[in-house]
Amino acid sequence: MNKEQKNAVLTLKTAKGQIEAAISMIEEGRYCVDVSNQIIAALGLLKRANLLILRQHMEHCVKEAFENNRGSEKIDEIIDILSKMTGK
């Protein structure tokens, strides 16, 4: 596992903890705005983990694909991911 992957796993584990905390907060009847803030924090961590994984993909898989004249398929993958991230 490389540095980006290790950081992504740590970030995802932190997000998991925040999601579990949000669930507990709802079950305990905590203030809705506090729950929402917890969910927003988890979303931010999920986005960060995704960027770490995409960075790893770009630095390794995409780079290798271009070195072997298969770059266009990797560009298509990245465009597909970006369109999912932006909802377009």
Beta strands, then each sheet from edge to edge (+ up, - down):
end
